[in-house]
Amino acid sequence: MTIKIGANPIIWSNDDMQSVGASTTLEMCLAQARKAGIQGMELGHKFPQTVSGMKAALDPFGLEFISGWWSTELLTRTAEEEIAALKPRLELLKGMGCKVCIAAETSNAIHGQIDTPLSARPFLEAGAWKEFARRMTVVADFLSDHGIDLVYHHHMGTVVQSREDIARFMDLTGPSVKLLLDTGHALWGGSDPAELARNYRERIRHVHGKDIRPFKRAQADVYDWSFLRAVLSGVFTVPGDGCIDYARVMRELPDYSGWIVLEAEQDPEIANPLVYARMGRNYLVDTLIATGHMTGGAS
């Protein structure tokens, strides 16, 4: 598989704050994604949850189904309970030929709480990490037996946010647990995306292309905004419109094969989704050509 450029529907309709982009229909989202040159889509709350429904939605636009976010609750339930809850999603992923399952621990996350500042985000006690990692590895082993990689999404407002969190998580989990490199969450959480790419390149199976507006990040940090408050302010944008050097990141992933998924988490009433999807897609294509990951040119 070569590198393909996908998109998350959060560019059009926000999942954590569903009033943002509420008037945008699924058909409008998919039509604009295709017009922007996008090849595939991740799951959003407006998408059907069955194989037949997903194919009926995507096929008219020539789009592939990439995967979708799965909220694990492994701090409050066993790996076996998590696997039981996951089975309907596994049916969708297998039926659509997906290669990865995106997972993030959300049992105590605060990123969906607009009045909770990021300084109140959860931390794991030192003794809790080992069991959390063991349970995640059991779930990843189960998915691996079905030909699907669990790719863990480090995320602001969760227990895996900082560089130290990522290091501890990756050190304690087994090799079946892969990493989703989200460039925007990495930088905001205190990591260098290129350094993460270099150190975990053998376990990175999925990439989210999300950029940061430095001024908005500084405001969020200084005023201790909530995650959603920062999102509404425009802290995130598509690659090429922020401060992250994607060429530097991709040079650390010389053998990467899979999806790079555009994200932005902007209000579509303020940031036209088609314009930003096209901008991000073209920037990534140009970057991938420059780094030798792709041939040809942006159309």
C-alpha positions in Angstrom: 0.0 0.0 0.0 1.3 3.4 -0.9 0.5 6.6 1.0 -3.1 7.8 0.5 -4.6 11.0 1.7 -7.8 10.8 3.6 -9.9 13.1 5.7 -11.8 13.1 9.0 -15.3 14.5 8.8 -14.5 16.6 11.8 -13.4 19.2 9.2 -17.1 19.5 8.3 -18.9 18.4 11.5 -17.5 18.2 15.0 -18.0 15.0 17.0 -17.2 16.3 20.4 -19.4 19.4 19.9 -22.1 18.3 17.5 -23.7 21.7 17.3 -20.7 22.7 15.2 -21.4 21.8 11.6 -24.8 20.4 12.5 -26.4 21.7 9.3 -23.8 20.1 7.1 -25.2 16.9 5.6 -23.2 13.7 5.2 -23.7 13.9 1.4 -22.3 17.5 1.3 -19.3 16.4 3.4 -18.5 13.5 1.1 -19.1 15.5 -2.1 -16.7 18.2 -1.0 -14.1 15.7 0.2 -14.1 14.1 -3.2 -13.9 17.5 -4.9 -10.9 18.3 -2.8 -9.1 15.2 -4.0 -9.6 13.1 -0.9 -9.3 9.4 -1.3 -11.0 8.1 1.9 -12.8 9.1 5.0 -12.7 8.2 8.7 -15.9 7.7 10.7 -18.0 10.5 12.1 -21.3 10.6 14.0 -23.3 11.2 10.8 -22.0 8.0 9.1 -23.9 4.7 9.0 -22.5 2.0 11.3 -23.2 -1.0 9.1 -21.2 -2.4 6.2 -24.1 -2.1 3.8 -24.9 1.4 4.9 -21.3 2.5 4.8 -20.8 1.2 1.2 -24.1 2.9 0.1 -22.8 6.2 1.5 -19.3 6.1 0.2 -19.5 4.3 -3.1 -21.3 7.1 -5.0 -18.4 9.4 -4.2 -15.6 6.9 -4.9 -14.3 7.1 -1.4 -12.8 4.4 0.8 -13.5 3.8 4.4 -10.3 4.2 6.5 -11.3 3.5 10.1 -12.8 5.3 13.0 -12.2 6.4 16.6 -13.0 3.8 19.3 -13.2 5.1 22.9 -11.7 2.5 25.2 -12.6 2.4 28.9 -9.8 0.2 30.1 -9.4 2.1 33.3 -12.8 1.0 34.4 -13.4 -2.3 32.6 -11.5 -5.4 31.8 -9.9 -6.2 28.5 -12.5 -8.9 28.0 -15.3 -6.5 28.6 -13.6 -4.1 26.1 -13.3 -6.8 23.5 -17.0 -7.7 23.9 -18.0 -4.0 23.4 -15.7 -3.7 20.4 -17.1 -6.6 18.4 -19.7 -4.6 16.4 -17.0 -2.1 15.4 -14.8 -5.0 14.4 -17.5 -6.3 12.1 -17.6 -2.9 10.4 -13.8 -2.6 10.1 -13.4 -6.2 8.7 -16.4 -5.8 6.3 -14.9 -2.6 4.9 -11.4 -4.0 4.6 -9.9 -1.6 7.1 -6.3 -2.3 8.4 -6.4 -0.2 11.6 -8.6 0.5 14.6 -8.1 3.9 16.2 -8.3 3.7 20.0 -8.0 6.2 22.8 -8.7 5.9 26.5 -11.6 8.2 27.4 -13.0 6.7 30.7 -11.7 9.8 32.5 -10.9 12.2 29.7 -11.9 15.8 29.8 -11.5 16.9 26.2 -15.3 16.9 25.6 -16.0 19.2 28.6 -16.1 22.8 27.5 -15.9 24.2 31.0 -13.0 22.0 32.2 -9.5 23.5 31.6 -6.8 21.4 30.2 -4.8 21.7 33.4 -7.4 19.4 35.0 -6.7 16.6 32.5 -6.3 13.2 34.1 -3.0 11.6 35.1 -2.3 8.0 35.9 -0.5 7.0 39.1 2.7 5.2 38.5 1.3 1.9 39.7 -1.7 2.1 37.3 0.3 2.3 34.1 1.3 -1.4 34.0 -2.2 -2.8 34.2 -3.6 -0.2 31.7 -0.9 -1.2 29.2 -1.5 -4.9 29.8 -5.2 -4.5 29.1 -4.5 -2.4 26.0 -2.1 -5.1 24.8 -4.7 -7.8 25.2 -7.2 -5.8 23.1 -4.5 -5.2 20.5 -3.6 -8.9 20.4 -7.3 -9.7 19.8 -7.5 -7.2 16.9 -4.2 -8.5 15.5 -5.7 -12.0 15.3 -8.3 -10.5 13.0 -5.7 -8.8 10.8 -6.2 -5.3 12.2 -3.7 -3.1 14.0 -4.8 -1.2 17.1 -3.3 2.3 16.6 -3.3 4.4 19.8 -4.3 8.0 19.5 -2.4 10.2 22.0 -4.8 13.1 22.7 -5.1 16.4 24.6 -7.2 16.0 27.7 -6.5 12.3 28.2 -4.1 10.1 30.2 -1.8 9.9 27.1 -1.0 13.5 26.2 2.6 14.5 27.0 5.9 13.1 25.7 6.4 11.4 29.0 2.9 9.8 28.8 3.6 8.5 25.2 7.0 7.1 26.2 5.6 5.2 29.2 2.7 3.9 27.2 4.9 2.7 24.3 7.4 1.2 26.7 4.8 -0.8 28.6 2.6 -2.0 25.9 3.4 -5.0 23.7 4.4 -4.9 20.0 0.8 -5.5 18.9 0.0 -1.9 20.1 0.8 0.5 17.4 0.9 4.3 17.4 -1.2 6.8 15.6 1.0 9.9 15.1 -1.2 13.0 15.4 1.1 15.9 14.6 -1.2 18.6 16.1 -1.8 16.8 19.4 1.8 15.9 19.5 3.1 19.5 19.3 0.4 20.9 21.6 1.1 18.1 24.1 4.7 19.0 24.3 6.2 16.6 21.8 8.2 17.1 18.6 6.3 15.3 15.9 9.4 14.6 14.0 11.1 13.1 17.1 8.1 10.9 17.7 8.3 9.8 14.1 12.0 9.0 14.4 11.7 7.1 17.7 8.5 5.1 16.9 8.7 4.7 13.2 8.6 0.9 13.4 5.3 1.1 15.3 3.5 4.0 13.6 0.7 2.6 11.4 -1.5 5.7 11.0 -1.0 9.5 10.8 -3.3 12.3 11.4 -2.3 15.5 9.7 -3.4 18.4 11.9 -1.6 21.7 12.2 -1.3 24.3 15.0 -1.8 28.0 15.0 1.0 29.1 17.5 -0.8 32.3 18.7 -4.0 30.3 19.5 -2.0 27.6 21.3 -0.2 30.3 23.3 -3.6 31.8 24.3 -4.9 28.4 25.3 -1.8 27.7 27.4 -1.7 31.1 29.1 -5.4 31.4 29.8 -5.8 27.6 30.6 -8.6 27.1 28.2 -10.5 23.9 27.9 -9.8 21.8 24.8 -13.1 22.7 23.2 -12.7 26.4 24.0 -9.3 26.2 22.2 -10.8 24.4 19.2 -13.5 27.0 18.9 -10.9 29.7 18.9 -9.1 28.0 15.9 -6.1 26.4 17.6 -6.1 23.6 14.9 -5.9 23.9 11.2 -4.9 21.7 8.2 -1.3 21.0 7.3 0.4 23.9 5.5 -1.6 26.6 7.4 0.2 26.3 10.8 3.7 25.9 12.1 4.5 22.2 11.7 7.1 21.3 9.2 5.6 18.1 7.6 8.6 17.5 5.4 10.7 17.1 8.5 8.2 14.7 9.9 7.9 12.6 6.8 11.7 12.4 6.3 11.6 10.5 9.6 9.1 8.0 8.1 11.0 6.9 5.0 9.1 3.6 4.7 5.7 4.7 5.8 2.8 3.1 3.9 -0.8 3.8 4.7 -3.1 6.8 5.3 -2.4 10.4 6.2 -5.7 11.8 7.4 -6.4 15.5 7.2 -8.0 17.0 10.3 -8.8 20.6 11.3 -11.5 20.8 13.9 -12.7 24.3 12.8 -16.1 25.8 12.7 -17.3 25.3 9.1 -19.1 28.6 9.3 -15.8 30.3 9.7 -13.4 28.1 7.9 -14.8 26.8 4.6 -14.3 23.0 4.7 -13.8 22.6 1.0 -11.1 25.3 0.9 -9.2 23.9 3.8 -9.5 20.3 2.7 -8.1 21.2 -0.7 -5.4 23.4 0.8 -4.3 20.6 3.2 -4.5 17.9 0.5 -2.4 19.9 -1.9 0.2 20.8 0.7 0.6 17.2 1.7 0.9 16.0 -1.9 3.6 18.6 -2.5 5.4 17.6 0.7 5.2 13.9 -0.1 6.6 14.6 -3.6 9.5 16.6 -2.1 10.3 13.9 0.4 10.2 11.1 -2.2 7.1 9.4 -0.8 5.0 10.2 -3.9 5.4 11.0 -7.6 3.3 13.3 -9.7 1.7 16.6 -8.8 -1.3 18.0 -7.1 -4.4 18.4 -9.3 
